[in-house]
Amino acid sequence: MKTDTNHSAENAADRNADQSGRFFRGVLITALGGICWGSNGTLIQYLYSRYEISGSTLTCVRAVFGGLLLLLLGTLKGDPGVAGVPRDRENRIVLFLYATFGLAFTQFAYTASIRASNAGTATVLQNLSMVFTLILSCILAHRLPDRTERICVVLALVGGFLVATEGSFSSLAISPAGLFWGIMNAAAVTGYTMLPGKLLKRWSPLSVLGWGMLIGGVVLCALFRPWEEFRRTGLPAGELLILAIIVVVGISGYALFTWGVSLVGPVCAGMVATTEPLTAAILAAVLLHTLFSVPTLAGFACILLTVFLLSRSGGSGAEA
């Protein structure tokens, strides 16, 4: 009997260690995804400042070529989801909603927000999505946010306020268009985070994201016809290179974030991904020579504290 008890205790300890390791990997992977996204935003801002390209065309290129790259990678890895996801009749509606109102609209709104403001402001406003995600998750789970979640949301909102307004209660340091597209982007990110839950339980993040990007990109191409802009303006070598980098870095961010969601859940992933505005701000300061005020830096500190507290919580927000 004592031996059985010891074995049970050892098995429980192993399960706890596995769960802790899974959560840590999920936090790390999601944080890396945020870093890729932040880098991508800075690259998009740089592209806008150097070349004439519309946000719709940029979004179409990112989505179509990104989806093709992911599906090619999945094919090389022998991922059954490459063939299985489009044949999954039970989740076809979910896949279409995820591709259009999640992935496609997220990318379009993000590029529009950057054009109307800047990469740092756009990425901060995007992180309002975790408030929407948390509210929806609590409603679906019929529960109230726990203490850690409440603290993290407050810190993130305070940080976002300081970065977006520089501490002013009377005005925004952003245009109305930038604010609108930033909020629309946050809403789209909520859909992108929560919609693929059923798909991710059956198929790999790689195949789900690849098909979502490709389907969303095809829909956007049908709406905006990017080839007409390319035919009219041409394709300078510099623009092609930056576009290629944007596609690769952006897809890396989406892939890492989707993987992170599968490990720690949408609420936790959305909070940890606040590494994105920090990356965008640092790169903007170093590469684009953007200056930040003291209130803005205080906002970054709040966001960093959010990630720290969430990581130490051990996965309180990990509900799927």
FENNOR-V358041 format. One record per helix or strand. SS is the DSSP state (~ for helix, > for strand). FROM is the first residue (numbers start at 1). TO is the last residue. If there is no record, write none. Layout:
# FENNOR-V358041
ss = {SS | SS}
from = {FROM | FROM}
to = {TO | TO}
This chain:
# FENNOR-V358041
ss = {~ | ~ | ~ | ~ | ~ | ~ | ~ | ~ | ~ | ~ | ~ | ~ | ~ | ~ | ~}
from = {2 | 55 | 81 | 89 | 119 | 129 | 147 | 176 | 197 | 205 | 226 | 237 | 266 | 275 | 294}
to = {50 | 76 | 87 | 116 | 126 | 141 | 165 | 194 | 202 | 224 | 233 | 264 | 272 | 287 | 312}
